[in-house]
Amino acid sequence: MTEVVYFAWVRERIGLPRESIETTALTVADLVAELRAREPRYDAAFADVSALRVALDQQLSDFSAPLAGVHEIAFFPPMTGG
């Protein structure tokens, strides 16, 4: 099982702060494709991945990164300073 965590508007669109999932995805991009195919709310949340960042086991990564050995995947919008 892999823990997927959603922050900010991603969490609002999906309606969950986190979930444990079984996946056959090899990369983050593959996982996003699996999630988008689930339900319209996931499709809406991941419609524009250029507006998202991803962290694998709390390390900033990119969507081409492999998921082998990863325990937690977090999706969030870019951080802004102020």
KAPERA-V678191 format. One record per residue. N is the residue number from 1. RES is the residue in one small letter. PHI is phi in radians with two decimals (999 if undefined). NEAR is the number of other C-alpha atoms within 12 Angstrom. D_CENTER is the distance of its C-alpha to the mean C-alpha in Angstrom with 2 decimals. Layout:
n-><N | N>
res-><RES | RES>
phi-><PHI | PHI>
near-><NEAR | NEAR>
d_center-><D_CENTER | D_CENTER>
//
This chain:
n-><1 | 2 | 3 | 4 | 5 | 6 | 7 | 8 | 9 | 10 | 11 | 12 | 13 | 14 | 15 | 16 | 17 | 18 | 19 | 20 | 21 | 22 | 23 | 24 | 25 | 26 | 27 | 28 | 29 | 30 | 31 | 32 | 33 | 34 | 35 | 36 | 37 | 38 | 39 | 40 | 41 | 42 | 43 | 44 | 45 | 46 | 47 | 48 | 49 | 50 | 51 | 52 | 53 | 54 | 55 | 56 | 57 | 58 | 59 | 60 | 61 | 62 | 63 | 64 | 65 | 66 | 67 | 68 | 69 | 70 | 71 | 72 | 73 | 74 | 75 | 76 | 77 | 78 | 79 | 80 | 81 | 82>
res-><m | t | e | v | v | y | f | a | w | v | r | e | r | i | g | l | p | r | e | s | i | e | t | t | a | l | t | v | a | d | l | v | a | e | l | r | a | r | e | p | r | y | d | a | a | f | a | d | v | s | a | l | r | v | a | l | d | q | q | l | s | d | f | s | a | p | l | a | g | v | h | e | i | a | f | f | p | p | m | t | g | g>
phi-><999 | -2.08 | -1.52 | -2.02 | -2.04 | -2.08 | -2.14 | 0.99 | -1.19 | -1.14 | -1.07 | -1.09 | -1.23 | -1.44 | 1.55 | -2.40 | -1.40 | -2.85 | -2.76 | -1.71 | -2.28 | -1.70 | -2.47 | -1.86 | -1.09 | -1.63 | -2.31 | -1.03 | -1.04 | -1.11 | -1.11 | -1.04 | -1.08 | -1.08 | -1.11 | -1.06 | -1.36 | -1.14 | -2.69 | -1.00 | -1.15 | -1.25 | -1.03 | -1.15 | -1.16 | -1.89 | -1.08 | -2.25 | -1.19 | -1.17 | -1.65 | -2.18 | -2.12 | -2.37 | -2.18 | -1.92 | 0.84 | 1.18 | -2.07 | -0.96 | -2.45 | -2.29 | -1.28 | -1.62 | -1.18 | -1.28 | -1.74 | -1.00 | 1.40 | -1.43 | -1.77 | -2.38 | -2.13 | -2.08 | -2.01 | -2.76 | -1.28 | -1.02 | -1.41 | -2.16 | -1.62 | -2.97>
near-><17 | 24 | 24 | 34 | 29 | 30 | 26 | 22 | 22 | 32 | 24 | 19 | 21 | 27 | 20 | 20 | 20 | 22 | 20 | 17 | 19 | 14 | 23 | 19 | 24 | 19 | 24 | 34 | 28 | 20 | 31 | 36 | 25 | 21 | 27 | 21 | 17 | 17 | 17 | 15 | 20 | 28 | 20 | 23 | 33 | 36 | 19 | 17 | 25 | 16 | 17 | 28 | 31 | 36 | 30 | 29 | 21 | 18 | 16 | 19 | 23 | 22 | 28 | 19 | 24 | 21 | 30 | 19 | 16 | 24 | 23 | 26 | 39 | 35 | 42 | 32 | 23 | 18 | 14 | 6 | 4 | 3>
d_center-><14.54 | 11.16 | 9.86 | 6.37 | 6.94 | 6.67 | 9.34 | 12.04 | 12.13 | 8.58 | 10.01 | 13.24 | 12.35 | 10.75 | 13.41 | 11.94 | 11.24 | 9.91 | 10.64 | 11.92 | 11.44 | 13.64 | 12.40 | 14.54 | 11.98 | 13.48 | 10.98 | 7.37 | 8.94 | 10.44 | 7.56 | 6.42 | 10.20 | 10.58 | 8.44 | 10.31 | 13.45 | 13.31 | 14.49 | 15.17 | 13.08 | 9.79 | 11.61 | 12.52 | 9.26 | 8.03 | 11.72 | 11.90 | 9.31 | 12.25 | 11.75 | 8.39 | 8.15 | 6.20 | 8.29 | 9.37 | 11.97 | 12.32 | 13.15 | 11.92 | 11.10 | 10.59 | 9.11 | 12.31 | 12.05 | 13.10 | 11.56 | 15.13 | 15.89 | 12.52 | 12.54 | 9.60 | 6.03 | 5.36 | 4.00 | 7.57 | 10.42 | 12.98 | 15.51 | 19.03 | 22.27 | 25.18>
//
